[in-house]
Amino acid sequence: MTPHHVSMKPHQISMKPSSIKTRFAYGFMRTLKRLSKRKPTSSSSPREIFRSYRMIKMASDASMASAVGCRRAWSRAMLWKIRCQLPRRCHALGRRKRSRTDGCRRRGVANKAEKELGLGQTDELRDLVPGGETMDLNILLGETAHYIKCLTTQVQVMRNIVDFYSI
C-alpha cells in the first residue's frame, strides 16, 4: 500500500511512516495477507467463522501493540498475552499468571485518588486495559488514554480497509 496505489483521502490514513496509524495499517495488512494464503476452508460452519474472527482479532491486536512498541505497558501486556495464546509458548516458559490479589493495590493500599474515583470503577478500568491489574492509578489513567487513542486508530484503519476493498 504505497501512496500512489491507494486512492484514499488524506484524512483517512496518514502517510508518515513514523505514525502509529501507518505502522498499524502496514502490519495489519501484511498479517491479513499471510492469513489469506493459508489453506482455505470450504466449510463456513460457526466454528470456522469464529476461528477466523479470532485470528483476525489477534492479528489486529498484535499489529497495534507492535506499532506502539514496548513504550507502553498495555502493549507489552497485550503482546505477552498473544504470545501465550500460541501453542507451547506459555508452558515452556513456566511463568505464572499474576492473580488479582497480587500487587500492593490489592493488599488494601488504595491511594486517595482511587477512593475518590470509587474502587468499583477503578477495578472495571483495570479489567479493560491490558496489564491494568498491576498498575498504579496514575499510570493506569495515562495508559487508558493512550489505549483508547490506539483503539480509535485501529477502528479508523479497519474501516478504511473495508471501504477500500468494498468498492
N, C-alpha and C positions, 0 to 999 in steps of 0.2 A: 504494500500500500504506500506508494510514493505519491507526492502531491500532484504530479501530472497524470497519474492513473485514477485519481479519486476526484469525483465531481461533487464533493460535499461543500457546503457553505463554510466560510472561515470560522464561524462561531460554533460549528458542530464538532470539530476536532482541531486541537492545537497542533501545529507542525513544528513546534520547538522540541527537538529531540530530548531535551532535559526535563520536559514536563511529565508529571505523573500520568496525565491523560494519554500522552503519546506512548510512553513506555508500557502502560497497561494495554492499550489498543494493539500494539505490535506483539506483545507477549501473548495476549489472549487469542489473536488471530493465528499465530504460529501453533498454539496448542490445539485450537479448533481444526486446523489443517491436519495435524497429526492424528487427531481423533477420527476425522473423516476418512483417513487412509486405512484405518483398521477394518478388519473383516466385517462387512455389513451383515446385519441380521435380517432375515426375511420376516421374522416374527415381530409383530407390533403388540405383543402382549403387555399388560400393565406392568409386569415385572421388568421387561426390557425397556419400556418407556421410562420407568423410574430409574433404572440403571443409567440410561443416557442423561437424564436430568441431573443425577448426582455427579456424573463425570463432568458435565458442563459447569455445574456449580463449583466443583472442586477446581477446575481449570480457571474459572473466573476469580475465585478467592486466591489461588496461588499466584495468578498473574498480578493481581492488585497488591498482594503482600510483597511480591518480588519487585514490583515497580517502586514501592515505598522504600524497600530495603530494610536493613537492620536498625535504622534510626529510631523506629517506634516500637514500643513494647507490644502493641496489638499485632503488628505484622510479624514479629518474632514468634509470638504465641500461635498465630494462625499457621505459619509455615511449619512449626513443630507439630501442630495437630494434624496437618495434612501429611507430613512425613510418617506420623504414627498410624495413619489410616492405610498406608501402603503395606502390603504383606511383609511379614517377618522383620519389620524395622523396629518397632517398639519392643518386641520380645527380646531381640538380640541386644538391645541397649540396656535392658534391665532397670530402667528408671521407673519410679513410681509416680503416679499422678498425684498432685497435691490435693488434699481434701479441703472441704470448705472450712474446716476448723484450723487449718494452718495459717500462719501469719499473725502478727500482733493485733491486727484489726479484729480478728475473730476471737481473740482471747479477752475481749471486754475492754480493750483500749480504743475507745472511739474519741476522735477529736471533736472540738466544738462545732466545726462545720458539718460533720456528719450528724450530730444531734439536731442541728438547725434544719438540715435538709430532710431528715427523717430516715431512720435506719432501713425501713422497708423500701423506700425509693432508692437508696444507695445500693441495697442488695440487688434490686432489679437491674440497675445500671451495671453493676459488676457482672451480672449474668449475661448481659447483652454484648459487652465489649470483650473480644478475645483477650485472655490473660488478665482480665479485670479483677479476678478473685484475690490477687496478691498485691494490688496497687493501693498506694496511699490515695486519699480522696482528691488531693490537689492534682496529682499525676493522672488519676482516673478521669477527671474532668477535661484535662488537656488532651488525653488520648481519645476520649469520647468525641470531642470536637473534630479532631483530625480524622477519626474513623468515619464519622458522618459525612465529612467532606469527601472522603475517598469513596464511600458508598454512593454518594450523589454522582460522582465522576463515573463510577462503574455503570450506573444506570444510564447515564447520558451516552456513553460509548456504546453500550449494548443496544440502545435504541437506534443510534446512528448506523450500526452494523445491520440491524434488521431492516431499517428504512433503505439502506443502500442495496441490499440483496433482494428486496421485495419489489423493486422497480421493474 
